[in-house]
Amino acid sequence: MAITYHSTRNSLLQYTASEAILRGISPDGGLFVPSTIPKLSFPLERTAQMTYQELAFLIMKDFLPDFTDNELQDCASVYDTRFDDRKITPLVYKDSIYFLELFHGPTIAFKDMALSILPRLMTTAASKNNVKNEIVILTATSGDTGKAAMVGFADVPQTKIIVFYPKNGVSEIQEKQMLTQQGDNISVVAIDGNFDDAQSKVKEMFADKTIADELEANGMQFSSANSINIGRLIPQIIYYFYAYGQMIQSEAIQSGDLINVTVPTGNFGNMLAAYYAKQMGLPIHKCIVASNENNVLTDFFQTGTYDRNRDFTLTSSPSMDILVSSNLERLLYMLLGEDTQKVKKYMNELSTEGRYQVAKQVMSEATDFYADFATEKEVLEQIKKTYKDTNYIIDPHTAVATVVANKYQDTSGDKIPMLVASTASPYKFPTAVLDAIVPNFKADSLEDSLAELKRNSNIPYPPAIEEALYSPVLHNTVITTEEMPDEVKRILGI
Ligand SMILES: *Cc1c(COP(=O)(O)O)cnc(C)c1O
């Protein structure tokens, strides 16, 4: 039976894959999940011979049955020279860890892996469903999604994109990357809250019938570029298989051998993609969930209680400064035996009380996962140590994952090869990285820091850095979280 998509909170709300991509989020506030997770449609060892585009095509084909082969091949063709490495996601072996570099796209963060293809999936889905409305992408960002989504959607016909980011919650480079973005269909707005505030307001707007009607009357409809959209989640499955193929190729493993995967986690999209890969047949032993000091997920996996009532900490890994991890809802749906009523109950508790507690047994059965977190001090020490031992510079997000991967290996003693998702280029976080590797360095400007980082890494600036440094700032709106709906209407002229 061909896969359909339904809400995590109501299995009767069913859609085709293309409808699910267009809508972004289910009308009842739930997230779309596939009716089943397909098994890999080809022998695992073939991952070692395929190009990224070929693999992308085959994986998407299983999840998106209402797209034609031609459409999917066209979508997959975005994995080309817009990535600065021929391998798209190269694998780098340092200090007994396989770092899967996911930051070779146009904005040098892993969000490019999905956001370069999402606009194609979305416009294809629109024409397939005879949608004549303009698609308005509303996006909350903790720093990296915003820029990657804007680059992906810039000047794409029939779309507009509005990005909200926390004014004091992103790195200087991240902010500059967003504020210099060109494109007639683009708006970026700073808010005086944190990422969770932005994300929950955006979700509220998606569920607001009055705004939906107003948009419809003006020939528009909302969609999402956040990882709540399955059109983002599915492309993230590809690189786990691709990495496995590279590990076979380099004879680190033989086809069928187990690997562990550690993912620096915020909204749980990347980790969930790895878990979906496992369900499809990728031999992953443990999915290791790495958090920073905002360690709400560590507590959840260790105790079964999800509690967002705690201090929000600004860390050196801002893309993971999140207390409400959206995609966990999809995992919960699976852990609870696909019981949509239970998911709905817990999600209601989360929105009214900020916490919920699942039965102890549910978590004791979730043995596919291991969760832990890294303190700011551990992150700094890790960047320093990796650099000292191997001359390889990792960004703070990747360092969080490395710390946790090491903790897992120390406590479990297992020697299974470890894959770490390396989610950002160190150039995106020069201040934090320099604190670790050149502690006495005093920068007068961002340019100074970048130059110093270049001197130490011997890696030329990616084009994204030149662009952020030397392009004019084009946006400067700052508002309160409450003003977000009015700002959206103002931007859309409705
Ligand atoms: C978004 C992001 C993460 C977190 O990924 P999720 O899918 O939200 O868990 C980690 N690192 C970087 C650099 C990111 O941009």
The ligand as an ORCA input file, in Angstrom:
! r2SCAN-3c Opt
* xyz 0 1
  C      19.538     23.025     13.612
  C      20.877     22.658     14.087
  C      21.055     21.622     15.032
  C      19.899     20.887     15.641
  O      19.219     20.078     14.719
  P      17.742     19.579     15.023
  O      17.332     18.839     13.803
  O      16.916     20.820     15.254
  O      17.801     18.731     16.235
  C      22.354     21.300     15.398
  N      23.408     21.972     14.908
  C      23.279     22.965     14.016
  C      24.484     23.671     13.546
  C      22.010     23.336     13.567
  O      21.888     24.330     12.671
*
